[in-house]
């Protein structure tokens, strides 16, 4: 199989490092092809919106699997605008990385893939429109993976504690869902091997208050956690505050049942333990 990745961001790079050897050829887009850190073994193509090069289109046309991790912008999905005609109607497998943010606020109640999404914010409306447009491109061959909050090597609570940017914002009843990059990679690979498409939540087993994660990481580091701050009076950007407007416990049962994914890190505790042993936060 030949793999083409539209948008070599954190999760897509992690997938390529973990499973790139399963493909006969790996290629993908970056904003600046001169930036090659961590991208060895991947044929790079520059793309930052607009018209792609003929070589990029040719490579994409040859791909058996397309992984899409470019988010929509204020005017729509740039990857769809540039490559939709190339990918339409093909038999290749398309994996689209979306977000569980589309479910909106459920007051901490459990939701799953049958729960109707809520377009409470413009970014949610754009994401839902992108999901539908990608499913329309190649009906039956598109898997939508709705990702929870992403963390992993170099991107975790140890990093924010060490840099002094960690905060413990307390909003009673608030929970967030999260997923380690290793488990995202496994979910992508499982979706590639799955017959047909569909929508799948990619999250761990234990939605938890965000302050608990910071406190657990601080305990492993042997440092005092940052002081608690009441959500109502905490200084936060409008974007950061908007994430606290939604609280839901997202089920991963379909991911396990239909894709057969066994999570390496069922909760943040196992993941942080492993990251700490690997030298994160030192």
C-alpha positions as CSV (number, residue, x, y, z in Angstrom):
1,X,0.0,0.0,0.0
2,X,1.1,3.5,-0.7
3,X,0.3,6.1,1.9
4,X,-0.2,9.9,1.4
5,X,-0.7,12.1,4.5
6,X,-2.5,15.5,4.0
7,X,-1.0,17.5,6.9
8,X,2.0,16.1,8.7
9,X,1.0,17.4,12.1
10,X,1.7,15.8,15.5
11,X,-0.6,12.8,15.3
12,X,0.1,12.1,11.6
13,X,3.9,12.2,12.2
14,X,3.5,9.9,15.2
15,X,1.5,7.5,13.0
16,X,4.1,7.6,10.2
17,X,6.9,6.9,12.7
18,X,5.1,4.0,14.2
19,X,3.5,2.3,11.1
20,X,5.3,3.8,8.1
21,X,7.1,0.5,7.5
22,X,3.8,-1.1,6.7
23,X,3.6,0.9,3.5
24,X,5.6,0.6,0.3
25,X,5.8,4.4,-0.1
26,X,5.2,7.3,2.3
27,X,4.5,10.8,1.3
28,X,2.8,13.8,2.8
29,X,2.3,17.6,2.8
30,X,4.0,20.1,5.0
31,X,3.8,23.9,4.9
32,X,7.6,24.1,4.3
33,X,9.4,21.1,2.8
34,X,12.7,22.4,4.2
35,X,11.5,21.6,7.7
36,X,12.5,17.9,7.8
37,X,12.9,17.3,11.6
38,X,11.3,13.9,12.5
39,X,10.2,13.3,8.9
40,X,12.9,10.9,7.6
41,X,11.6,8.4,5.2
42,X,8.6,10.5,4.0
43,X,8.5,12.2,0.6
44,X,7.5,15.8,1.4
45,X,5.3,18.0,-0.7
46,X,4.7,21.7,0.2
47,X,1.0,22.7,0.7
48,X,-0.4,25.5,2.6
49,X,-3.7,25.9,0.8
50,X,-4.2,27.2,-2.7
51,X,-3.3,25.2,-5.8
52,X,-1.1,22.1,-5.4
53,X,1.7,21.2,-7.7
54,X,1.2,18.6,-10.4
55,X,3.7,16.3,-8.7
56,X,1.7,16.4,-5.4
57,X,-1.5,15.6,-7.3
58,X,0.2,12.7,-9.1
59,X,1.5,11.2,-5.9
60,X,-1.9,11.6,-4.2
61,X,-3.6,10.0,-7.1
62,X,-1.3,7.0,-6.8
63,X,-2.0,6.5,-3.0
64,X,-4.0,3.5,-1.7
65,X,-4.5,5.2,1.7
66,X,-5.0,8.9,2.4
67,X,-4.7,10.2,5.9
68,X,-6.2,13.7,6.3
69,X,-5.2,15.8,9.3
70,X,-5.7,19.3,7.9
71,X,-8.4,21.1,9.8
72,X,-11.0,23.3,8.1
73,X,-10.4,27.0,8.1
74,X,-12.8,30.0,8.2
75,X,-13.6,29.5,4.5
76,X,-13.9,25.8,4.5
77,X,-11.6,22.8,4.1
78,X,-8.5,23.7,2.1
79,X,-7.6,20.0,1.5
80,X,-11.0,19.3,0.0
81,X,-10.8,22.4,-2.1
82,X,-7.4,21.4,-3.5
83,X,-7.8,17.7,-3.8
84,X,-11.5,16.8,-3.7
85,X,-11.7,16.3,-7.4
86,X,-8.7,14.0,-7.4
87,X,-10.0,11.8,-4.6
88,X,-13.7,11.7,-5.6
89,X,-15.2,8.3,-6.3
90,X,-12.0,6.4,-5.9
91,X,-11.6,3.0,-4.1
92,X,-8.7,4.2,-1.9
93,X,-9.2,4.3,1.9
94,X,-9.5,7.8,3.4
95,X,-9.0,8.4,7.1
96,X,-10.2,11.8,8.3
97,X,-9.0,13.0,11.7
98,X,-11.8,15.0,13.3
99,X,-12.6,15.9,16.9
100,X,-15.0,14.8,19.7
101,X,-15.7,18.5,20.1
102,X,-18.5,18.1,17.6
103,X,-20.7,16.6,20.4
104,X,-20.9,19.8,22.4
105,X,-22.0,20.0,26.0
106,X,-23.9,17.2,27.7
107,X,-23.4,18.2,31.3
108,X,-20.9,15.4,31.9
109,X,-23.2,12.6,30.5
110,X,-22.0,9.8,28.3
111,X,-22.2,10.2,24.5
112,X,-21.3,7.9,21.6
113,X,-21.3,8.0,17.8
114,X,-25.2,7.9,17.8
115,X,-25.4,11.1,19.7
116,X,-26.4,14.0,17.5
117,X,-23.6,16.6,17.2
118,X,-24.1,20.2,18.3
119,X,-22.8,23.0,16.2
120,X,-22.5,25.4,19.2
121,X,-19.4,27.2,17.7
122,X,-18.4,28.2,14.2
123,X,-15.4,25.8,14.4
124,X,-17.8,23.0,15.2
125,X,-20.0,23.8,12.2
126,X,-17.0,23.9,9.9
127,X,-15.8,20.6,11.3
128,X,-19.1,18.8,10.8
129,X,-19.4,20.2,7.3
130,X,-15.9,18.9,6.6
131,X,-16.7,15.4,8.0
132,X,-19.8,15.2,5.7
133,X,-17.9,16.4,2.7
134,X,-15.2,13.8,3.1
135,X,-17.7,11.1,3.5
136,X,-19.4,12.2,0.3
137,X,-16.1,12.1,-1.6
138,X,-15.8,8.3,-1.4
139,X,-18.9,6.8,0.1
140,X,-18.2,3.7,2.1
141,X,-14.4,4.1,2.0
142,X,-14.1,7.0,4.5
143,X,-13.4,6.5,8.2
144,X,-14.0,9.6,10.4
145,X,-11.9,9.4,13.6
146,X,-13.1,11.8,16.2
147,X,-10.1,12.4,18.4
148,X,-10.1,13.4,22.1
149,X,-7.5,15.8,23.6
150,X,-4.2,14.6,22.1
151,X,-1.0,14.1,24.2
152,X,2.2,12.0,24.0
153,X,5.9,12.5,23.8
154,X,6.8,16.2,24.0
155,X,3.2,17.2,24.5
156,X,1.9,16.4,28.0
157,X,1.4,17.6,31.5
158,X,5.1,17.2,32.4
159,X,6.0,19.7,29.7
160,X,3.5,22.3,30.9
161,X,4.6,21.8,34.5
162,X,8.3,22.1,33.6
163,X,7.7,25.3,31.6
164,X,5.5,26.8,34.2
165,X,2.4,27.0,32.0
166,X,0.4,24.3,33.7
167,X,-2.8,25.5,35.5
168,X,-5.4,23.9,37.6
169,X,-8.7,25.5,36.5
170,X,-11.5,24.2,38.7
171,X,-15.0,24.1,37.2
172,X,-17.2,21.7,39.2
173,X,-18.5,18.8,37.1
174,X,-16.1,19.5,34.2
175,X,-14.5,16.5,32.6
176,X,-12.3,16.3,29.5
177,X,-11.5,13.3,27.3
178,X,-8.0,12.5,26.1
179,X,-6.0,10.0,24.0
180,X,-2.3,9.1,23.7
181,X,-0.7,9.5,20.3
182,X,0.3,5.8,20.3
183,X,-3.4,4.9,20.6
184,X,-4.3,7.3,17.9
185,X,-1.8,5.6,15.6
186,X,-3.3,2.2,16.4
187,X,-6.8,3.5,15.7
188,X,-5.7,4.8,12.3
189,X,-4.1,1.5,11.4
190,X,-7.1,-0.4,12.5
191,X,-9.4,1.9,10.4
192,X,-7.2,1.3,7.4
193,X,-7.6,-2.4,7.7
194,X,-11.4,-2.2,8.4
195,X,-13.8,-3.0,5.6
196,X,-15.9,0.1,4.9
197,X,-16.0,3.4,6.7
198,X,-17.9,4.9,9.5
199,X,-17.5,7.3,12.5
200,X,-15.4,6.2,15.5
201,X,-14.6,8.0,18.8
202,X,-10.9,7.8,19.7
203,X,-10.5,8.4,23.4
204,X,-9.4,6.5,26.5
205,X,-11.6,4.8,29.1
206,X,-11.5,7.5,31.7
207,X,-12.8,11.0,31.1
208,X,-11.4,13.1,34.0
209,X,-11.2,16.6,35.4
210,X,-8.2,18.4,33.9
211,X,-6.8,19.4,37.3
212,X,-6.5,15.7,38.2
213,X,-4.1,15.1,35.4
214,X,-1.9,18.0,36.3
215,X,-1.9,16.9,40.0
216,X,-0.9,13.3,39.1
217,X,1.9,14.5,36.8
218,X,3.2,16.8,39.5
219,X,3.2,13.9,42.0
220,X,5.4,11.8,39.6
221,X,7.8,14.8,39.2
222,X,7.9,15.4,43.0
223,X,6.9,19.0,42.6
224,X,4.0,21.0,44.0
225,X,1.1,21.3,41.6
226,X,0.1,24.8,40.6
227,X,-2.6,26.5,42.8
228,X,-6.2,25.9,42.1
229,X,-8.0,28.7,40.2
230,X,-11.8,29.1,40.1
231,X,-13.0,29.0,36.5
232,X,-15.3,31.9,37.0
233,X,-12.5,34.3,37.9
234,X,-9.5,32.8,36.1
235,X,-7.9,34.9,33.4
236,X,-8.2,32.9,30.2
237,X,-8.4,33.6,26.5
238,X,-11.9,33.4,24.9
239,X,-10.7,30.3,23.0
240,X,-9.5,28.5,26.1
241,X,-12.7,29.4,28.0
242,X,-14.8,28.1,25.2
243,X,-13.4,24.6,25.7
244,X,-14.9,24.6,29.2
245,X,-18.3,25.3,27.8
246,X,-18.6,21.6,26.9
247,X,-18.5,18.6,29.2
248,X,-19.2,15.1,28.1
249,X,-18.0,11.6,28.8
250,X,-17.2,10.1,25.3
251,X,-17.6,6.3,24.8
252,X,-14.9,4.4,22.9
253,X,-17.0,1.1,22.8
254,X,-17.4,1.2,19.1
255,X,-13.7,1.7,18.5
256,X,-13.0,-1.5,20.5
257,X,-15.9,-3.5,19.2
258,X,-15.7,-2.8,15.5
259,X,-12.1,-1.9,14.9
260,X,-10.7,-4.2,17.6
261,X,-8.4,-1.5,19.1
262,X,-6.9,-2.5,22.4
263,X,-5.7,0.7,24.1
264,X,-2.1,0.8,25.2
265,X,-3.1,3.6,27.7
266,X,-6.6,3.1,29.0
267,X,-6.2,6.1,31.3
268,X,-4.0,9.1,31.8
269,X,-2.3,7.4,34.7
270,X,-0.8,4.5,32.7
271,X,0.2,7.0,30.0
272,X,1.9,9.5,32.4
273,X,3.6,6.6,34.2
274,X,5.1,5.4,30.9
275,X,6.1,8.9,29.8
276,X,7.8,9.5,33.1
277,X,9.8,6.3,32.8
278,X,10.8,7.3,29.3
279,X,12.4,10.5,30.6
280,X,9.6,13.0,30.0
281,X,9.6,15.9,32.5
282,X,13.2,15.5,33.5
